[in-house]
């Protein structure tokens, strides 16, 4: 690769990293406080879990279609739409005084999340050959590292000035993110068809329910992961707030611990994953997460939860680049957005009832029940990953 090509690649990765960083700040500002915010509006954990599942349903309903559209019209226009929808969701949360606007906001969050496969595909197309895991880890590290600002900021602002201050800042960051994507994001799909082939959209949904034989073990393992952590860990902030009086600042502290270790560890682990094997990394992540969940069942003291989340950050650092790199490396590059969208739909469909189940378990039996269920399914999933998820990397 010549000097000019290296400079172009460096600029491209810098823009992608900056976009990831702004989204990290925006998303962490929202996610740290949204469950306590919903509880403050009078919702119980079953209703909070239902809103989480509603967002997931919108995502899995739309994602395969957006994969087909993206392969036809390119990546950038849809990613601009993603930023606009995310901005709209935050404006609704900023003005919400009842569950009604929160309901609409979560619909838009799901809409925005349904375009994740387009972003993931753009990253894969921008990555140098043989460095998928590394580039995904860089994106993850910038997202999580910058997200520390959002995590700590959300906790401080919510305690000191209320939830409105958090959503005001998140809205401002979302506007900056939209501007960056609109003005600077590269288009990686250079040659696109003249029109969207809608028949491929139906085929994409069909593929979600009937994946190729060589991908089925991966699909099952990832779907179980979605179900497991939807039942337990995904509802952690709401359960600790409702059951143990955790304030937004306390939630920010343990969330920061997780974000910090993931951001620091993700890039070096992403480099190693390209050589060591993505499947092995995902299994290590799952068994490490089981240890974390066991610790949280034993104690809910703040320092214990913080320590457990430090370890969970390492588990995430093993998982995130490995999962994204595995699917990107094992599908047809010409249909990568469709394939990733179909995979994400299957994963999301199986995980869809997770937050509802977790909310019901919490309301009926308390904190330990959903976390124990999370632990059990995650352990089984780790075994399945070792048995069924092999690294082909044929593309």
C-alpha positions in Angstrom: 0.0 0.0 0.0 1.4 3.4 -1.0 1.7 6.5 1.1 -1.4 8.1 -0.4 -3.5 5.1 0.2 -2.3 4.9 3.8 -3.2 8.5 4.4 -6.7 8.0 2.9 -7.2 4.9 5.0 -6.0 6.8 8.1 -8.5 9.7 7.4 -11.3 7.2 6.8 -10.7 5.4 10.1 -10.4 8.7 11.9 -13.8 9.8 10.8 -15.3 6.4 11.6 -13.7 6.5 15.1 -15.0 10.1 15.7 -18.5 9.0 14.7 -18.3 6.1 17.1 -17.1 8.3 19.9 -20.0 10.8 19.5 -22.5 7.9 19.4 -20.8 6.5 22.5 -21.3 9.7 24.5 -24.9 10.1 23.2 -25.9 6.5 23.8 -24.4 6.3 27.3 -26.0 9.5 28.4 -29.4 7.9 27.5 -28.9 4.3 28.6 -27.5 5.1 32.1 -30.6 6.9 33.2 -33.4 5.7 31.0 -34.6 2.9 33.2 -34.5 4.9 36.5 -36.2 7.7 34.5 -39.0 5.3 33.4 -39.4 4.2 37.0 -39.7 7.8 38.1 -42.6 8.2 35.7 -44.4 5.4 37.6 -43.5 2.3 35.5 -42.7 -1.0 37.2 -39.9 -3.4 36.0 -42.3 -5.5 33.9 -43.3 -2.4 32.0 -39.7 -1.3 31.7 -38.9 -4.7 30.3 -41.8 -4.5 27.9 -40.5 -1.1 26.5 -37.1 -2.7 26.0 -38.7 -5.6 24.1 -40.8 -3.1 22.1 -37.6 -1.4 20.9 -36.2 -4.8 20.0 -39.3 -5.7 18.1 -39.1 -2.6 15.9 -35.4 -3.3 15.3 -35.9 -6.9 14.2 -38.9 -6.0 12.1 -37.0 -3.4 10.1 -33.4 -4.5 10.0 -33.5 -7.1 7.2 -35.3 -4.6 4.9 -32.7 -1.9 5.6 -29.9 -4.4 4.7 -31.5 -4.9 1.3 -32.0 -1.2 0.8 -28.4 -0.5 1.9 -27.0 -2.9 -0.7 -29.1 -1.0 -3.3 -28.7 2.7 -2.4 -25.5 2.7 -0.3 -24.6 3.1 3.3 -24.3 6.8 4.0 -27.9 7.9 3.4 -29.3 5.3 5.7 -26.7 6.2 8.4 -27.8 9.8 8.1 -31.4 8.6 8.7 -30.2 6.7 11.7 -28.7 9.8 13.3 -31.9 11.8 12.6 -34.1 9.2 14.2 -31.8 8.9 17.2 -32.0 12.7 17.6 -35.8 12.5 17.5 -35.9 9.8 20.2 -33.9 12.0 22.5 -36.1 15.0 21.9 -39.1 12.9 22.9 -37.4 11.8 26.1 -36.5 15.3 26.9 -40.1 16.4 26.8 -41.7 13.2 28.3 -43.8 13.6 31.4 -45.7 10.3 31.1 -45.1 6.9 29.5 -46.8 7.9 26.3 -43.9 9.9 24.9 -41.5 7.4 26.3 -43.3 4.7 24.3 -42.8 6.7 21.1 -39.2 7.4 22.0 -38.5 3.6 22.4 -40.1 3.0 19.0 -37.6 5.4 17.5 -34.7 3.9 19.5 -35.6 0.5 17.9 -35.8 2.2 14.5 -32.3 3.7 14.9 -30.9 0.4 16.2 -32.3 -1.4 13.1 -29.7 0.3 11.0 -26.8 -1.1 13.1 -26.1 -3.7 10.4 -25.6 -1.0 7.9 -23.0 0.6 10.1 -21.3 -2.7 10.8 -21.2 -3.4 7.0 -19.6 0.0 6.3 -16.9 -0.8 8.9 -16.2 -4.2 7.3 -15.9 -2.5 3.9 -13.6 0.1 5.2 -11.3 -2.4 7.0 -8.0 -3.5 5.4 -7.9 -7.2 4.5 -7.2 -9.5 7.4 -7.8 -6.8 10.0 -11.5 -7.1 10.6 -11.2 -7.9 14.3 -8.8 -5.1 14.9 -10.9 -2.4 13.1 -14.1 -3.5 14.9 -12.2 -3.4 18.2 -11.0 0.2 17.4 -14.6 1.2 16.7 -15.7 -0.5 19.9 -12.9 1.1 22.0 -13.6 4.6 20.8 -17.4 4.1 21.3 -16.8 2.8 24.9 -13.9 5.1 25.7 -15.8 8.3 24.8 -18.9 6.7 26.4 -17.1 7.2 29.7 -17.9 10.9 29.4 -21.6 10.1 28.8 -21.7 7.6 31.7 -20.2 9.8 34.3 -21.9 12.9 33.0 -25.3 11.2 33.1 -24.9 10.1 36.7 -23.7 13.5 37.9 -26.2 15.6 35.9 -29.2 13.4 36.9 -28.4 13.6 40.6 -27.5 17.3 40.5 -29.9 18.8 38.0 -32.5 16.1 37.1 -33.1 13.9 34.1 -33.9 16.8 31.8 -30.2 18.0 32.0 -29.0 14.6 30.8 -31.3 14.5 27.8 -30.5 18.1 26.9 -26.8 17.3 26.7 -27.6 14.0 24.8 -29.6 15.9 22.3 -26.8 18.4 21.7 -24.3 15.5 21.1 -26.8 13.7 18.8 -26.9 16.9 16.7 -23.1 16.9 16.4 -23.1 13.2 15.5 -25.6 13.9 12.7 -23.5 16.7 11.4 -20.4 14.6 11.3 -22.1 11.7 9.5 -23.8 14.0 7.0 -20.6 16.0 6.1 -17.7 13.6 6.6 -18.8 9.9 6.6 -17.4 8.0 3.6 -19.6 6.0 1.2 -18.1 2.5 1.0 -20.7 1.0 -1.4 -19.3 2.6 -4.6 -21.3 0.6 -7.2 -25.0 0.3 -6.4 -28.0 -1.0 -8.4 -30.4 1.6 -9.8 -33.3 0.5 -7.7 -34.2 -1.5 -4.6 -35.1 -5.1 -5.3 -37.9 -5.6 -2.9 -38.1 -9.3 -3.5 -34.7 -9.6 -1.9 -36.3 -8.0 1.2 -38.7 -11.0 1.6 -35.8 -13.3 0.9 -33.8 -11.6 3.7 -36.6 -12.2 6.2 -36.8 -15.9 5.0 -33.0 -16.2 5.5 -33.4 -15.0 9.1 -35.6 -18.0 9.8 -33.6 -20.5 7.6 -29.9 -19.6 7.9 -27.4 -21.5 5.8 -26.3 -24.8 7.4 -22.8 -23.6 8.1 -24.1 -20.6 10.0 -26.7 -22.3 12.2 -24.5 -23.0 15.2 -23.5 -19.4 15.3 -27.1 -18.2 14.9 -28.3 -20.4 17.8 -25.4 -19.4 20.1 -25.8 -15.7 19.5 -29.6 -16.0 20.0 -29.2 -17.7 23.3 -26.8 -14.9 24.3 -29.4 -12.3 23.5 -32.1 -14.1 25.5 -29.9 -14.7 28.5 -28.7 -11.1 28.9 -32.1 -9.7 28.0 -33.5 -11.5 31.0 -30.9 -10.4 33.5 -28.0 -8.0 32.9 -29.9 -5.7 30.5 -32.3 -4.7 33.3 -29.5 -4.2 35.9 -29.8 -0.5 36.3 -33.6 -0.6 36.8 -33.5 -3.5 39.1 -30.8 -2.0 41.3 -32.6 1.3 41.3 -36.0 -0.2 42.2 -34.8 -3.0 44.5 -31.8 -1.5 46.3 -32.1 2.3 45.9 -29.2 2.8 43.5 -29.0 6.5 42.4 -28.0 7.5 38.9 -24.6 8.4 40.2 -24.1 4.9 41.7 -25.3 3.4 38.4 -22.8 5.6 36.6 -20.0 4.4 38.8 -20.4 0.7 38.0 -21.2 1.4 34.3 -18.0 3.5 34.1 -16.0 0.5 35.5 -17.4 -1.7 32.8 -16.9 0.8 30.0 -13.3 1.6 31.1 -12.0 -1.9 31.1 -13.8 -2.7 27.8 -12.3 0.4 26.1 -8.8 -0.4 27.4 -8.9 -4.1 26.6 -10.8 -4.2 23.3 -8.1 -3.1 20.8 -5.3 -5.5 22.0 -7.9 -8.3 22.3 -9.2 -7.5 18.8 -5.7 -7.9 17.4 -5.3 -11.3 19.1 -8.8 -12.5 18.0 -7.8 -12.2 14.4 -5.1 -14.9 15.0 -6.5 -16.9 18.0 -10.0 -17.4 16.7 -13.3 -15.6 17.1 -15.2 -18.6 18.5 -12.7 -19.2 21.3 -12.9 -15.5 22.3 -16.7 -15.6 22.5 -16.6 -18.7 24.7 -14.1 -17.1 27.1 -16.4 -14.0 27.3 -19.4 -16.1 28.1 -17.8 -18.0 31.0 -16.3 -14.8 32.4 -19.7 -13.2 32.4 -21.1 -16.2 34.3 -18.5 -15.5 37.1 -19.7 -11.8 37.1 -23.3 -12.8 37.4 -22.5 -15.2 40.3 -20.8 -12.4 42.2 -23.8 -10.1 41.9 -26.1 -12.8 43.2 -23.9 -13.1 46.3 -23.7 -9.3 47.1 -25.4 -6.1 45.9 -22.9 -3.8 47.8 -21.8 -0.9 45.5 -18.1 -1.8 45.6 -18.9 -5.5 44.7 -21.1 -4.4 41.8 -18.3 -2.0 40.6 -15.7 -4.8 40.8 -18.0 -7.2 39.0 -18.5 -4.7 36.2 -14.8 -4.2 35.9 -14.6 -7.9 35.1 -17.7 -7.7 32.9 -15.9 -5.1 30.8 -13.2 -7.6 30.0 -15.9 -10.1 29.0 -17.4 -7.6 26.6 -14.0 -6.8 25.2 -13.6 -10.5 24.3 -17.1 -10.7 22.8 -17.8 -7.6 20.8 -15.1 -7.6 18.1 -15.2 -11.4 17.8 -18.9 -11.5 17.2 -18.9 -8.8 14.6 -15.8 -10.1 12.8 -17.1 -13.7 12.7 -20.3 -12.9 10.9 -18.6 -10.4 8.6 -15.9 -12.9 7.7 -18.3 -15.8 7.1 -20.8 -14.3 4.7 -20.8 -13.3 1.0 -19.2 -9.8 0.9 -21.6 -8.8 -1.9 -24.6 -9.5 0.4 -23.0 -8.6 3.7 -25.5 -6.0 4.8 -28.4 -8.4 4.0 -26.7 -11.3 5.8 -25.8 -9.3 8.9 -29.4 -7.9 9.0 -30.9 -11.4 8.7 -28.6 -12.7 11.4 -29.5 -9.8 13.7 -33.2 -10.4 13.2 -32.9 -14.1 14.2 -30.9 -13.1 17.2 -33.3 -10.4 18.2 -36.4 -12.5 17.7 -35.2 -15.2 20.1 -34.1 -12.6 22.6 -37.3 -10.5 22.2 -39.1 -11.9 25.3 -36.0 -11.6 27.5 -36.6 -8.2 29.1 -40.3 -9.0 29.6 -39.4 -12.3 31.3 -36.7 -10.6 33.4 -39.2 -7.9 34.5 -41.8 -10.5 35.5 -39.2 -12.5 37.5 -37.9 -9.4 39.3 -41.4 -8.2 40.2 -42.3 -11.7 41.5 -39.1 -13.0 43.1 -36.6 -10.1 43.3 -33.2 -9.4 41.8 -31.6 -12.9 42.1 -34.1 -14.7 39.9 -33.5 -13.0 36.6 -29.7 -12.8 37.2 -29.6 -16.6 38.0 -31.6 -17.3 34.9 -29.1 -15.2 32.9 -26.2 -17.1 34.4 -27.7 -20.6 33.6 -28.4 -19.8 29.9 -25.1 -18.0 29.5 -23.2 -21.1 30.7 -25.1 -23.4 28.4 -24.4 -21.0 25.6 -20.6 -21.0 26.3 -20.6 -24.8 25.9 -22.6 -24.5 22.6 -20.1 -21.9 21.3 -17.2 -24.3 21.9 -19.0 -27.1 20.2 -20.7 -25.5 17.2 -19.0 -22.1 16.4 -16.0 -22.7 14.2 -13.9 -20.1 12.4 -14.1 -20.6 8.7 -13.1 -17.1 7.5 -13.6 -18.1 3.9 -14.0 -14.5 2.7 
